[in-house]
Amino acid sequence: MKPVKVRDLSHDQACPETGTLFVLEEVPFEGRRRWYCDLDGADAPSFGDLDEAVVWGLDRAAGVVVRTLELEFYLAGERPPDWGHDLDLRPWPPSESDRLRIEAAYVAAVALDAQDEIDQRAYEAARSAWLAENAPHLRAAAPAYECVLELGESDDVLAFEELSPDGDLCGCRARGPGRWAFGSPAGAIAEALGLDLDDPWLAAIVATLDHDRAWSYGGRQHLLAARPGREEMFHVSAVENRGSILQHGLDWRCMGACQGQGHLRLSAAPIPRRTRLLRALPMLLSS
């Protein structure tokens, strides 16, 4: 990242800006660059250099919010007017130590993404070989259903596929070389994650899939989360979404300006960080 550029304040006096530019760090894909930008829901260019993105945003918006891969947030200019003050927005620009940490995390994420591409190709070859032996009539068919399973409160994820239309045959892949398996949902997930077949955690994951398969509203979900816990949990969303929820259910696509939902756990324990962020920043975390 380059040194911070100086903003021309004479432009501000002539044309005061409003709104917020969100600058979101991501591993580049499909031609997008490292820093993806959203200007209050409108299209904005992506940038390879963070400082250039911030300068571009301050020339067009009242404030810029930067989100790094590690979910750290920086604020340049004015705070979004509809945000509370319970989220830690660090002042722009980052310190030199912060910049080094951001860069190290990005380099590690790019390397992990490259390895994941290699693992995916190996998984697809193993899937083809397994189908040729166990279900040759499905070898040329695309998976009937695909999703990503978020597991617990960690960053663990499981790529899951139903290989047969009835869901009896599936494949799944966890992070890391060779961590995949095929067969029944419970058997394949247990083998990929190294779980016993009678593990309660495995039963919870399979129940999550069964619930989604039986859910008739709006089609199958492509991101499912399995969470351990014994307390009651509730969906939470802004009160402005009450009418949309009554009419369309918990479909964020039908909500208005306050899109998104989180989960509230009824217990004395604090709500996990990710849940708080989902409640406060649905747009940032769904990008």
PyMOL commands that set and color helices and strands:
alter all, ss='L'
color gray80, all
select helices_A, chain A and resi 9-14+50-58+96-134+136-138+185-193+200-214+239-248+252-254+273-280+282-285
alter helices_A, ss='H'
color red, helices_A
select strands_A, chain A and resi 20-25+35-39+42-43+63-67+73-77+89-91+145-151+157-162+170-174+180-183+223-226+233-236+262-265
alter strands_A, ss='S'
color yellow, strands_A
deselect
rebuild
show_as cartoon
